[in-house]
């Protein structure tokens, strides 16, 4: 886990991913944790379950817009995230993917 977190912290990323980090921290980190490493309220997105081959970008879009019933974890259902613009959502997805790559997930 230490190496994973070091990789996440080292994620420099693109400008859009930097904006995505800000939007993620404002809208997602309460449950998914700073750096997307999870909390007691939500799962880590830096995890094999969330790689593009298993949960593609459209899965993230649908989850944010519509919510998603609990299916891999026992945190309960994820509600829709209100107030995130389409542009912010795309930036959040870029951020999540960059953090996953920095963490060695894919």
N, C-alpha and C positions, 0 to 999 in steps of 0.2 A: 504494500500500500504506500510506503514512503516513496518508492520510485515513481509510482503512478502520480502522486500528488506533486512531486518535483517536476514531472513532465507537464502537468497541467499548469503549474505556476510559470513554467518557462514559455508557455504558449504566447507568442508575439502576435501573430495573425494579421489579417487585413484590416483596413479601416472599417469596413462593414462588419467584420467580426468584432471589432472593438466596440462599435455601436451596439451590436448584438449582445455583448457582455453586459453593457449598461442596462439594456432592456431586460435581459435575463435576470440580472440582480434585482431589478425593480419589480419583476412580475413572476419569477419562477423560483428564485433561490430560497424563498421561505420554505418551500417543500423539497425542492431538488438540491438544495445546498449551494453554497458558493463554490464555483468550479464544477458544478453539476455532479458532485460526489455523493449526493443523497443526504437525508436527515432522518430523524425519527418520524417525520410526517410524509416523506416521499422517497421514491427510489433514486439510485444514482443513474444518471444518463451516461456516465462514463462506465459502460458495462456492455458486454457482448450482446445482450438482448436488444440494444438500441443501435447497433451498427446498421448502415444503410441496407444491407442484404436481408435484415430481419424486420427492422422498422425504418422504412424509407422516409424521405422528407415529407411526403404526403401524409404519412402516419402522424408525424409531428404536427403538421398543419391541422389535420382533423382533430387531434387531441386538444389542441389549443382552442380551436373554434367551437367544437362540439362537446368537449369532455370525453372521457373514456371510462368504461366500467373496469374495475380492478380485475386483472387477469394473470399477471405474472407475480405480483407481490400482494401483500396483505395490508396495504396502507389505506384501503378504501378506494372509492371511485374518485377519479380526477374530474373536477368541475371545469366547465369552459373558462377560459381566461378572458375576462372582459377588459376592453380598453386597449388592447394591443393592435396597432395598425398592421396592415399587410406588409408594409416596408419593414417595420420592427420585427415582425414574425420571420421574414426572410433573413434578416440580420441575426436573429436568435438562432436560426437553423445553422447558419454559417459558423457562428460561435460554438454551438454544440459539436459540430463536426470537427472543427479545429481542436477543441479540447479533447475530443475522443482520439484524434490522431496523435496529439501531444502525449496522451496517456498510453499510447501503444495499443489501443483497442483495434484499430484497423489501419 
